[in-house]
Amino acid sequence: MKKDLTEIIIVLDESGSMNGCKNDTIGGFNNFVESQKKLPGTAKLTLVKFNTEYDVVLNGIDIQNVQPLTDATYGPGGMTALLDATGRAIDEVGKRLASTSEDERPERVMAIIITDGEENSSREYTGVQIKEKVENQKKQFNWEFIFMGANIDAWSVGSSLGSSINVNFNVKDMSRSMKAASVNTAYHRSGANLSAKAYVDNFAMSDADLDKELEKLSKNDDKDNPKT
């Protein structure tokens, strides 16, 4: 594996109900990317957007080369094919990594699934299949998954899909929630051995404290004293 290389996977809801937080979602995603660019080590980003359909927008792009989302590239509409998008993301990345030489494969993988509603339009994958895939990637390849859900029981839905880090968030607080996701990704990239509770607790931090944490992590201050 390539030391200090992390693959970040974001599965992002683009269904019609996200229209009310469109600007915050665009801003939150862009701030996430910019904060990740400042961290030690290297990272690649895979982005899968979904509504009734799903779109693999980025597949393992160097984080430094990722362009911001805009009104032209993020336009909510349609329904919620959550399972298809999650399955496609896992399969696309898994296939690519399987064909990548061992010394170029990422040391760590962090997958973040973000939705503001229930699954209602997938046709290719079932919940049982997704749970099997998630649990397999966690067990066999040490992937980490964060499920962020608004207007649903995120713990119940995320757990049913195999995720052990499940967070309810408010769409009106999307920017801060994405910043918390960035802090958690930063810790994962640093090799910190966080518990599921510690990951979840980070989502309760204030905006100012999240900024301070990202600043510390960008300077590598906490690498030798990680949270647990």
N, C-alpha and C positions, 0 to 999 in steps of 0.2 A: 504493500500500500504506500501511497505517496504521503509522507509525513506533512502535517499542517495543511492538508487540502481537505476542504469540506464541500460536499454537494448540498445545496439548499434547494428544496422543492417547495413551491407554493402552489396550492390548489385553491384558486380564488373564485368565489361566487360572482357571476355577472348576470344573475337573473333580474327580472323586472323590479323585484322588491328592493334591490340594492340601489335603485335610482335615488332614493332619499338621502343616501350617504355617499353618492358618487364622488363628489369632490374630496371628501375626507378619505375615501378609499384610495383614490389616486394619490393624494398627498401622503397618506400613511405608507403606501407601498413605496413611493419614491424616497421617503425619508428612511424607510427600512433599508433600501438598497444603498443609499448614500452612507448610512452608518456602518453597514457591512464593509463597504469599500475602505473604511479607515482602520479596520481591525488588522492585527498581525495575522500572518498566514495568508493562504490563497483560498478562493472559493469559486465555485461554479453555481449558476442559478438555472433551475428549470421552473418555468411558469406555465401552468395550465389554467385557463379561464373556462368557466362553464356556465351555461344556462340550459336551454333545452338540448343543445349540442355541447360539445367540448372542443377546445382549441389548444393544442400544444404550441404556445407562442414562442417559448425559449426551451431549448433542450441542451442543458449543460454548457451554457455560455459563461465565459470568464466574467465574474462579477464586475470587473473594471470596465467591461465593454457593454454593460446593460444600459439601455436607454430608458428614460423616464416614461411612465404611462402618461397619456394625454386624453383629452376628450375624444380624439380620433381613434385611440387604441383601447379605450375602455368605455363601453356603452351598454349599460344594463338593459335587459329585455328578455322575455321568454320565461321558461320555467326552471326547474332545479334538478339537473342530472348529476347529482352529487356522487353517486356510486360509480357511474361511468367515468367521470373525470378522475376520481381517486384511483380507480383501477387502471385507467390509461396512464396516469402519471407513474404509478409503480411499475407497470409493464415497460413503458418507454425507457425509464431510467435503468431498470434492471437489465433490459436487453442491451443497452449501450454499455453499461459497466461490465457485463459479461463478455463483451467483445473488446474490452479495453485491457491492455497489458497490466499485469499485477502491479508493476511499479508505478503505474499512472492512475490507479484507482484511488478514490478518496479515502482518507483515514476515517472520516465520519460522514454521516448523512443525516440531515434534519429535514423532516417533512412537516409542513404547516398547512392544515386544511381549514379554510375560512368560509363560513356560510351563514346566512341569516334566515334560513328556513328549512323545512323538511324536504327530504328527497321526494320527487314526484314525477320524474320523467326518464329515468334510466331504462335502457333496453338491453344492454350487453352484460352487465354485472349485477349480482345479487349482494345483499348485505353479508350473507354467509361467505361468499367468495372473497369479498373485501377483507373481512375479518381474518380469513385464512392467509391472505396475501400479507396483511399488515403484521400478523404474528410471525409469519415466516421470515419477513425482512428483519424484524426485531431480533429474532432468535439466531438466524443464520448469518446475518450481515451487520448486526448491531445498529440498525437504523433507529432513529428516535422520531416519534410522531407527536404533534400537538394538534388537538382538535379544538377550534374556536367556533362557538355557535351562538347566534343571537336569535331571540324569539323562539327558542326550542330548549329542551332539556339537554344541554351539551354533554353533561356527564353520561346520561343514558345513551344518547346517540353515539357519542364518541366511544364509549365502552363497547357498544354493540359492534363497532367496527374494529375493535382490537386496540384502540388507543388508551393509554393509562394516564395521559396528561390532557385533561378536558376542561375547558374554560367557557363559562358563560360571559358574553360581553354585550355591551350596549352599542348599537349602531351609531348613536349620537356621540360615542366616545371612541370611535374607530381609530383616530390618530394615536391616542395614548395606548390603545390595545396593540396596535402594530409596533409601537415603540417597545412595549413589554415583550412582544414576540422577538424583536431584534435583540433585546438584552438576553433572552433565553438562548437565542441562536449564538450570540457571542460567547456565552458560557460554554455551550456545547462545542463550539469551535476551539475553545481554549483547553478542552479536555477536562473541564470541571465535572465532577461526579455528583450531579444534583439528583435529589430524590424527586419523585413526581410532585410531592407537596411543595417543594421549593420552587419548582417550575411554575406551579399554579399561583403560589404566593407572590411571585414577581409581578403578576398581572394586577395586584392590588396596590402597587407602588404609585406614588404621585408622579406627575409628569416631570417635575423638577428632579426628583430622586432618580428617575429613569435616565434623564440626561446625564446626571452625575455618574451613574453606573456605566453608561456607554463611554463616557470620557475616560473613566478609569480603565475600562477594558481595552480601549483603543491604545492606551499606553502600556497595556500588559501588566498593570499593577496587581491584578488579582490572580494571575496565573498560578502563583505559588501558594495561594491561600483561597482555594475555591470554596464556594458554598457547598453544602451537602443536603 
